[in-house]
Amino acid sequence: MAGKYCEAAIGFLLRSFSNRRFFWICVIILSVWNMATIFMLMKNRSDTDSTTIGVTTSYISWINTFPAVSICLSKNRITKEFSEAVKRRSADGHSPSYTYIRTLYDYLFINPNNLYLKEEYCKEFNSTCGVDILGMRKELFASSCTEFIEKIYFSEKLLPNCEEIFKFHELEMGYCFLANNLIDYQSIEKMPLVYSSLDEFRNLRLVLRSGLIYRYDLYIHSPENQPYFNALAYTITSDPSVHSFNVEGIENNHDVIEEPVSQRMCKFDTETSDNNVLYSFSTCMSKIRSEIEMNLCNCTLFSQSKNSSINYCGVEGISCLDKGSGKYSSSSSDCSVKLYKILSGNLPARVIRHVGSNMACLPSCMEQQISYVGSREKNHNDYGDSNMVEIEITSPPTAKYFRTVTQTKLDLVVAVGGVIGLFTGASLLNILEVISIIFSKIKRTFTR
């Protein structure tokens, strides 16, 4: 009995496939299903995996860019010069108390990582403790590297003018001097500190004045970045020291910038909403921190806008930032209230948590990979009482990352055309021929 049913089924299939119409219907349905599946896979790949990073090792011919070196002025000790500057600003001309001088000194060096300030010593004064604190900075801090850099050597060669290397900027970490930074040059290729794989020496040595109102914090980072609150700093002391690093660069094919940011997961320096500020991970972090400070306490310690001094925090604002006691009214927008509730706790930690959970700051597409090797002290000091610090590249890079586009829009069009040809045997000429036949039939129908 089962054999008869099997024979009947086979006979039905043979008769069905002998019917040409049924056969071609099955072929068309199968082809359409396969084409749709392949199209979805190609579209998904184009949307999520259009770029790749490879490695090139032809290092003999490379000209390598030295990493950016930044020096920021930080708190050292109260000097007679500072005490005299405070006395000149005293309303009654009398010598102010030490506690008041100390409070102003702390205020002078306020930065996002050091918000400690004794508010009670400023209660009898105005919002900025009785002085123009930004005016005092301009008077007492260096605005040119010649005021504190005695000598500068690169590749063991004495450079005659430090101002050709270190450019002054007022940043989130205060008064800073930046070398080999993209903020001062049109492109990385125009930066002054470069070296080749054949160079015997790959170092930058700085001899700095000591005994001033400020000391120095050293930052080593990629050329597009700047010192910011979460960057690693090396304190320059009276002990001669050498900091060693290894650097690997990254280059991008010219068409990478045409790809969506969501696919390459990085940004170029020109991809910013503010034409006056180049994009980098550090500038993005600083901007978000400034926005959070304004949202919490209606003031900020740093703003990338030219009118940053307008909203500079007074004593109460600094206390607000330190305590995290930001306020919001019932009339605040839902977005502001939500941001306040999410960003609770230590302010730098809030920014880091916010950026990490929302991917608000992407890395730069041209960011150098800088690896810290170690630090050591020199056994002798040939520079007297001056501070000496040296940054060296331990070994020249033997590999460089190269980001390329693996799936362009043209590749997608070609792939789609190939799939259509594979399953239908059609080409552009066939399609145009079919369209021509259809229009001819329509024309004959309406001209009868």
C-alpha positions in Angstrom: 0.0 0.0 0.0 2.8 2.4 0.9 4.5 1.6 -2.4 1.5 2.6 -4.3 1.4 6.0 -2.5 5.1 6.5 -3.2 4.6 5.7 -6.9 1.7 8.1 -7.0 3.6 10.9 -5.4 6.6 10.4 -7.7 4.3 10.4 -10.7 2.6 13.6 -9.5 6.0 15.3 -9.2 7.1 14.1 -12.6 3.9 15.3 -14.2 4.2 18.7 -12.4 7.7 19.3 -13.5 6.9 18.2 -17.0 4.5 21.2 -16.8 6.9 24.0 -17.9 4.9 26.8 -16.2 5.0 25.1 -12.8 8.7 24.4 -13.2 9.7 28.0 -13.9 7.5 29.3 -11.1 9.5 27.2 -8.7 12.8 28.4 -10.2 11.8 32.0 -10.0 10.6 31.7 -6.3 13.9 30.0 -5.4 16.0 32.6 -7.2 14.1 35.5 -5.6 14.5 34.0 -2.1 18.3 33.4 -2.6 18.8 36.9 -4.1 16.9 38.5 -1.2 19.0 36.6 1.4 22.3 37.5 -0.3 21.2 41.2 -0.7 20.6 41.3 3.1 24.0 39.9 3.9 25.7 42.3 1.5 23.8 45.3 2.9 24.6 44.2 6.5 28.3 43.9 5.7 28.3 47.3 3.9 26.7 48.9 7.0 28.9 47.3 9.7 32.2 46.2 8.2 33.2 48.7 5.5 36.7 49.5 6.9 39.6 47.5 8.1 43.0 48.1 9.7 46.0 46.5 8.3 49.7 46.6 9.2 52.6 47.8 7.0 56.3 47.2 7.9 58.3 49.1 5.3 59.8 51.1 8.0 63.2 52.0 6.5 61.7 54.8 4.4 59.4 56.2 7.1 59.6 59.7 8.5 58.1 59.4 12.0 56.4 62.1 14.0 57.6 62.6 17.6 54.6 62.4 20.0 53.2 65.7 21.3 54.8 67.0 24.4 52.9 69.4 26.7 54.1 71.3 29.8 51.4 72.7 32.1 52.2 75.1 35.0 51.0 73.7 38.3 51.2 74.5 42.0 54.7 74.8 43.5 55.2 77.2 46.5 54.3 80.7 47.6 57.0 83.1 46.6 57.7 86.7 47.7 56.6 87.8 44.2 53.2 86.3 44.8 52.8 87.8 48.3 53.7 91.2 46.9 51.1 90.8 44.1 48.4 90.0 46.7 49.5 93.0 48.8 49.2 95.4 45.9 45.6 94.3 45.4 44.7 94.8 49.1 42.1 97.5 49.5 43.6 99.0 52.7 47.2 98.6 51.7 48.0 96.4 54.7 49.7 93.0 54.5 47.0 90.4 54.2 46.9 87.3 56.4 48.8 84.1 55.4 45.5 82.2 55.2 44.1 84.7 52.7 47.3 84.6 50.7 47.2 80.8 50.7 43.6 80.8 49.6 44.4 83.0 46.7 47.4 80.8 45.8 45.1 77.7 45.7 42.6 79.6 43.7 45.3 80.7 41.2 46.1 77.0 40.4 42.6 75.7 40.5 42.1 73.0 37.9 39.6 70.1 37.4 41.7 67.7 39.4 42.3 70.1 42.3 39.1 71.8 43.4 40.2 72.3 47.0 39.5 75.9 48.2 38.7 77.3 51.7 35.6 79.2 51.0 35.3 80.7 54.5 38.4 82.9 54.0 36.6 84.7 51.1 33.3 85.5 52.7 34.1 89.2 53.2 35.1 89.6 49.6 33.5 89.4 46.2 32.8 86.2 44.2 36.5 85.9 43.2 37.8 86.5 46.7 38.6 90.1 46.2 40.9 89.9 43.1 40.8 89.4 39.4 42.1 85.9 39.5 42.6 85.6 35.7 44.4 88.9 35.7 46.8 87.5 38.4 47.5 84.5 36.2 48.5 86.8 33.3 50.7 88.8 35.6 52.5 85.9 37.4 52.5 83.1 34.9 54.7 82.7 31.9 53.0 83.2 28.5 56.2 82.4 26.5 58.5 79.3 26.9 61.5 81.6 27.0 60.5 82.6 30.5 61.2 79.2 32.0 62.9 77.0 29.3 66.6 77.5 29.5 67.7 75.0 26.9 66.0 72.6 24.5 67.7 69.7 22.7 66.2 67.4 20.0 68.2 64.4 18.8 71.1 65.8 20.9 71.1 69.0 18.9 70.6 72.3 20.7 67.7 74.3 19.3 68.2 78.1 19.3 64.6 79.1 19.9 62.1 77.3 22.1 59.2 79.4 20.7 59.5 77.6 17.4 58.7 74.3 19.2 56.5 75.2 22.2 53.3 77.2 21.7 51.4 78.8 24.5 47.7 77.9 25.1 45.3 78.4 28.0 43.6 75.0 28.4 41.6 73.0 30.8 44.7 72.2 32.9 45.7 75.9 33.0 48.6 77.6 31.2 50.2 75.0 28.9 52.9 75.0 26.3 52.4 72.5 23.5 55.0 71.0 21.1 54.2 69.0 18.0 50.5 69.6 18.5 48.0 69.7 15.6 46.3 72.8 17.1 49.3 74.8 15.9 49.9 73.3 12.5 47.9 72.7 9.4 48.9 69.0 9.2 51.1 66.5 11.0 53.6 66.6 8.1 54.5 70.2 9.0 55.4 69.6 12.6 59.0 70.3 13.6 59.9 67.3 15.7 60.3 64.3 13.4 62.8 61.4 13.2 63.6 58.5 10.9 64.4 54.9 11.6 68.1 55.5 10.8 68.5 58.3 13.4 70.8 57.4 16.2 69.1 59.7 18.7 65.3 60.0 19.1 65.0 62.2 22.2 63.8 65.6 23.4 65.7 67.1 26.4 64.4 70.1 28.3 66.2 72.2 30.9 63.8 74.3 32.9 64.1 77.1 35.5 63.5 76.1 39.1 62.4 78.0 42.2 59.5 79.8 40.6 55.9 80.2 41.8 55.0 77.2 39.6 56.3 73.8 38.8 55.8 71.7 35.7 53.5 68.8 34.7 54.6 66.9 31.6 52.1 65.2 29.2 53.0 62.9 26.4 50.2 62.2 24.0 49.1 61.9 20.3 49.6 65.2 18.3 45.8 65.8 17.9 45.2 65.6 21.7 45.7 68.1 24.4 46.2 67.9 28.2 42.9 67.3 30.0 41.6 66.2 33.4 41.9 62.5 32.8 45.3 62.5 31.0 48.4 61.0 32.6 50.9 63.6 33.9 54.5 63.2 34.9 55.7 65.7 37.5 59.0 67.3 36.6 61.2 67.4 39.8 64.7 68.5 40.6 66.0 65.0 40.0 67.0 64.6 36.3 64.8 62.0 34.8 64.2 60.2 31.4 60.8 58.9 30.3 60.9 56.3 27.6 58.1 55.4 25.1 57.4 53.5 22.0 55.2 54.9 19.3 53.2 53.3 16.5 51.4 55.6 14.0 48.3 55.1 12.0 47.5 56.3 8.5 44.2 56.5 6.6 43.4 55.9 3.0 41.9 59.1 1.4 38.4 57.6 1.1 38.1 56.6 4.7 36.7 60.0 5.6 33.8 59.4 3.2 32.6 56.4 5.3 30.0 57.0 8.1 31.4 57.5 11.6 29.3 54.7 12.9 31.2 52.3 10.7 34.8 53.4 11.2 34.1 54.2 14.9 36.5 57.2 14.9 36.6 60.9 13.9 38.9 63.1 12.0 40.0 66.4 13.4 37.6 68.3 11.0 34.5 66.5 12.1 33.4 68.9 14.7 30.4 71.2 15.2 32.7 74.1 16.3 34.9 75.3 13.4 37.3 77.0 15.8 38.1 73.7 17.6 39.7 70.6 16.1 38.2 67.3 17.1 40.1 65.0 19.4 39.2 62.7 22.2 40.6 65.2 24.7 38.7 68.2 23.4 35.5 66.2 23.4 36.0 65.2 27.0 36.8 68.8 28.0 33.7 70.0 26.2 31.5 67.6 28.0 33.0 68.4 31.3 32.4 72.1 30.7 28.8 71.5 29.8 28.3 69.4 32.9 29.8 72.1 35.1 27.5 74.7 33.6 24.6 72.4 34.1 25.4 71.7 37.7 26.8 75.1 39.0 26.2 77.6 36.2 29.9 78.2 35.8 32.9 76.4 34.4 36.7 76.2 34.9 37.3 76.0 31.2 35.5 76.6 28.0 36.7 76.3 24.4 34.8 79.4 23.4 36.7 82.7 23.1 34.5 84.2 25.9 35.4 81.5 28.4 36.2 84.1 31.2 32.6 85.2 31.3 31.5 82.0 33.0 34.7 81.3 35.0 33.8 79.9 38.4 34.0 82.1 41.5 34.6 80.7 45.0 31.0 79.5 45.4 31.1 77.9 42.0 34.2 76.0 42.8 32.7 74.8 46.1 29.6 73.7 44.2 31.8 71.7 41.8 33.8 70.2 44.6 30.8 69.1 46.5 28.8 68.1 43.5 25.9 70.1 44.9 24.4 71.2 41.6 20.9 72.5 41.6 18.1 72.2 39.1 14.6 73.7 39.4 11.3 72.2 38.6 11.2 74.2 35.4 14.3 72.6 34.1 13.9 70.4 31.0 13.5 66.7 31.4 16.9 66.2 29.6 18.6 68.5 32.2 17.0 66.7 35.1 17.9 63.3 33.7 21.5 64.3 33.1 21.8 65.6 36.7 20.4 62.4 38.2 22.7 60.2 36.1 25.9 62.3 36.7 26.2 62.0 40.5 29.4 61.8 42.5 32.9 63.0 41.8 32.9 65.3 38.8 35.7 63.7 36.8 34.2 60.3 37.4 30.8 61.5 36.2 32.3 62.6 32.9 34.1 59.4 32.4 31.0 57.3 33.2 28.8 59.5 31.0 31.2 59.2 28.0 31.7 55.4 28.6 28.0 54.6 28.8 27.0 56.8 25.8 30.1 56.5 23.6 29.9 60.3 23.5 33.6 60.7 22.6 35.1 58.5 19.9 38.9 58.2 19.4 40.7 60.1 16.7 41.2 58.3 13.4 44.8 59.5 13.4 45.7 58.8 17.0 49.2 57.5 17.7 49.5 54.4 19.8 51.9 55.5 22.6 53.3 52.8 24.9 55.0 53.8 28.1 58.2 51.8 28.6 59.5 53.2 31.8 61.3 56.1 33.6 64.7 56.4 35.1 66.8 59.0 36.9 70.1 60.1 35.6 73.0 59.7 38.0 74.5 63.1 37.2 73.2 66.5 36.6 75.0 68.8 34.2 72.6 71.7 34.6 73.1 72.9 38.1 69.9 73.8 40.0 67.7 73.7 36.9 65.2 70.9 36.3 66.0 68.5 33.5 63.6 66.1 31.9 64.1 63.9 28.8 61.6 62.1 26.6 63.0 59.4 24.4 61.7 56.9 21.8 63.2 53.6 22.9 63.2 52.0 19.5 62.0 53.3 16.1 58.6 51.9 15.0 58.8 48.8 12.8 55.0 48.6 12.1 52.4 51.1 11.2 48.6 50.7 11.1 46.8 51.5 7.9 43.0 52.0 7.8 41.4 51.3 4.4 37.9 50.9 3.0 37.0 47.3 2.0 33.4 47.9 0.9 32.6 51.0 -1.0 29.2 51.9 -2.5 30.6 51.0 -5.9 31.6 47.6 -4.5 28.0 47.1 -3.3 26.5 48.0 -6.7 28.9 45.6 -8.5 28.0 42.8 -6.0 24.3 43.4 -6.5 24.7 43.3 -10.3 26.7 40.1 -10.0 24.0 38.4 -7.9 21.3 39.5 -10.3 23.3 38.1 -13.2 23.9 34.8 -11.4 20.3 34.1 -10.6 18.5 35.7 -13.6 21.1 35.9 -16.3 20.2 39.5 -16.8 22.4 42.4 -17.5 21.9 46.1 -17.9 21.4 45.7 -21.7 18.8 43.0 -21.1 16.9 45.2 -18.6 16.9 48.1 -21.0 15.7 45.8 -23.8 12.8 44.6 -21.6 11.9 48.2 -20.8 12.0 49.1 -24.5 9.7 46.2 -25.3 7.2 47.2 -22.6 7.1 50.8 -23.8 6.6 49.7 -27.4 3.7 47.5 -26.4 2.1 50.3 -24.4 2.6 52.7 -27.3 0.9 50.3 -29.8 -1.9 49.8 -27.3 -2.7 53.5 -27.1 -2.2 54.2 -30.8 -4.8 51.7 -32.0 
